[in-house]
Amino acid sequence: MINFTKKAHYNLDDFRQVIELLRHPGGCPWDQEQTHASIRRNLLEEAYEAAEAIDTENPTLLREELGDVLMQVLFHSSIEADAGGFNVDDVADEAVKKLIFRHPHVFGTVEVADSSEVLVNWDELKRQEKHQESYTDTLNAVARSLPALWRAEKVQKKAAKANFDWPSLTRAMDKLREEQGELEAALTQNDGDVFEELGDVLFSAVKVARFAGVDPEDALNAATEKFIRRFGQVEALALESGRDMKEIPLDQLEDLWNQAKQLIATSGAP
């Protein structure tokens, strides 16, 4: 039995202590076996679950999920401390120093007119901090672990700061159509360019999303949710007729799909 005092209410110091107890002799064998790599996915999943709580405007769930994210921070810091590297106080130290450096209008003498000026200064200070000497450096610094649509959007935004961008939504749409044509040609020729051309179509679609002020990741997720709703309605219609979807010819499934769209539209759902 480990030495830990149970309370009615715990604080951040208690949280840190629990992680240390779990990860060391007398604690949990599973926790002691973990590495940065083994729980990498856990960190990503917890972050997305916190985002889900934000999307659903559920503060109770958000409190829980933020705790899970914080647990990952403490866990990784504990692993690194055991390896002779940094600890969670070092993490806090670096984060505080970064915030002070990037907010000279709060902690220094710089004056700003509005939040847009804050962002301009933030980008310049970040380049200094990261020793990014060229625009290409800023593009390369975008994390490759980001979801592909978000990474493409972020890279495009940074390229736009070098004035490397289409001047209008119309030109962005023209480029998308051009890339679609190249994809169709690659599919017709059945060669190895399909992979590359499909990527170009997606990249161009992200560009259109930027000009339209749409988050491409959110748009694709919404489209996926819409597909699930309509698919569910198609399946319900099929079951009403006493049939399994996989036994129905595609042309009839398309008819059911159109019926499903009408039914869902009538209900007020997208």
N, C-alpha and C positions, 0 to 999 in steps of 0.2 A: 504494500500500500504506500503510495507516494505521499509526501508531506505537502498538502495543499488545503488551505482554509476555504471552505465553501461560504458564499455570501448571498445575500438577497439581490445584490447589484454589483456588477463587476465593471472595472474601468480598463483603459488601454494597457496599463502596467500588468493587470491580471491576465489580459489576453497574451501579452508577451511571455509571461511566466508559464501559461498553459502550453504554448507552443514549445518552449524549452523543455518542459517536463515530458511532453510526448516524444520529443526527438532524442532524448538521452536515456542512458541506462535506467531501467525501472519503468520506462514509458511504453510506447506502442511500437512493436517490431516493424509494422508497415511504415509508420512515419520515419523510423530510423533508416529505412532502406532507400528512401526517395532521394533523387538528385534533381538538379535544375531541369535536365532534359526529361526525366520521367514524369514530372508534373507540369511541364510546359503547357500541355493542352488544358489542364485544369485551370490555369490562369486565364487563358482565352475564353473558356466556357463560362467561368464566373463573371468575367467582364460582360459577356453577351447576355447573361441572365440578369445582370444589373441593368443593362440597356433595355431589356424586356420589361422590367419593372417601371422604368421611366416611360416607355412607350404606352404602357397600360395605365399610367398615372396611379400607381399603387404604392403609396409611401410605406406601408407596412412591409410589403415585399421588398421594396428598395432598401429598407433598413437591414433586412436579412441578407440580401445579396451583396450590399456594400461590406457587410461583415465578412462574407466569404472572400471578396476581393482583398480585403485587408488581411485576412488569414493567409492568403497566397503571398502577400508582401512580406509578412512576418516569417513565413515558412522559408521563402527563398533567402531572406536575410540571415536566418539561422543556419541554413546550409552553408552559406558563404562564410559566416563567422567561424564555423567549425573547421573550414578549410584554411583558415588563417587570413581571410580576405576582409571584406567590410561587414559591418553589422547594421542593424536598423537605425541606430543613431547616425551612422555615416550617411545612410540614405536620406534621413531627414535633413542633415547638415547640407548636403549637396543641393537638395530641393529648395531649401530656404535661401541659400546663396544665389541660386538661379533666379528665384522670384525677385530678390532684391536687385540683382543685376539687370533684369529685364523690365523693371518698373522704376526707372530713374525719375519719372514724373511723380512718383509717390515717395521714394526713398532718397531722391537727389534733387537737383535744381532744374531739371528739364521741364519745360512747359508744353502742354499739348492742348489742342483746341477741342478734340472730341475723340471718340473711341476708334474711328478710322485712322487717326494719326497715331494712336497707341499701337495699332496693328502694324503700321509701317515701321515704327521704331522697333517693335518686337522682332520683326523679320530681320532687320539690320543687326540688331544686337545678337540674335541667334546665329547669324552668319559669323559674327566676330567670335562668339563663344565656341562655335564648332570649327573655327579656322577654315571656313568655306571661302575660298579665294575666287571662285568662278561660279557662274550660273549652273554649269554642269555639276559642280560639287553639290549644289542644293538639290538637284534632281536625284543624284546618286544617294543622297542622304535619306530619301523617303524610304521608310521601312518596307522591305520586300515581303514581310509577313502580313502586311495589311491585306484585307480582301481586295481582289484584283480591281474591282470597279473603283473603290475608294483610292487605291494606289494610283490608278490611271488619272483620276480626277485631280489628285494632289500634285502629281508630276506636271500635268497640264497647267495648273494654276501657277506653279513656280516658273514654268517656261514662259507664261504670259507676262511675268514680271520683267522678262528680257524683251518684251514686245513681240514675242514669237507666238502669235495667235491669229486666228481668223478675225477679220474686222466685224463680222456680223453672223447672226444665226443663219441667214441665207447661205453664206459661204460654207458654214459648217454642215448644213444639210446637203449642199452640193457635193462635199467631200464624202459624206456618208453614202450617197447614191453611187459615187464613183467606186468606193470600196466594195459596195454590194455587187456592182458589175464585175469587178475583179474576182470576187468570191464565186459568182456564178460561172465565170470562165474557168476558174480552177476546178470547180466541181464537174464541169462538162469534160474537161481534159483528164480528170481523175488522176492528178499528179500530186506531188508532195507539197504544193503551195497552199492547199486547203487550210492547213493548220495556221500558216502565216496570214492568209487573207481573212480568215474568220477572226483572228486577233485584231486585224486592222479595222474590221467592221465594228467590233465591240469598242475599240478605242475611239473610233469616230462617233459612235453612239454616245459615249461618255462626254465627248466634246459638245454634242448637241444638247445633252442634259445640262451642262454647265451654262450654256447660253440661255437656256430656258429657265434657269434657276431651280432645277430639279436635282435632288440627291439621287444619283443613279442606283445606289444600293437600295434606298427606300423604294424607288420606282420598281425595281426588279422584284423585291420582296412583296410589294403590293400586287404585282402581276401574278406572282406565284400563289398568293392567297386567293386572288380572284379565280385562278384556274382550279384550285382545290374546291372552292365553293361550287363552281359550275360542274366540275367533275362529279361532286357528291350529288348534285341534282340530277345529272344524267344517270348515275347509278340508281338513284331512287326511282326514276321514271322507268328504267329497265326492269327493276324488281317489281314494280306495280303491274307490269305486263307479264310477270312470271318468267323473265329471262335473265340469264347471266350476261353481263356486258361482253365477256370474251367470246360469246356465241353469236353476237350481233354483227352483221356486216358493217363496214366502215361508213358506207353511205347512209345507213340507218342511224348509226351513232351520231353522224353529223346532224341529222334531223333532230335527234334528241338533244344535241348540244344547243341548237337554235331554240328549241322549246325551253330548255333550261335557262338560257339567257333572258328570254322573255319573262319567265316566271320570276327570276331573281330581280329583274328590272321592275316588275310590277310590285314586288315587295319593298322596293326602295333601296335595296342593297346594290353595290356597284357590280 
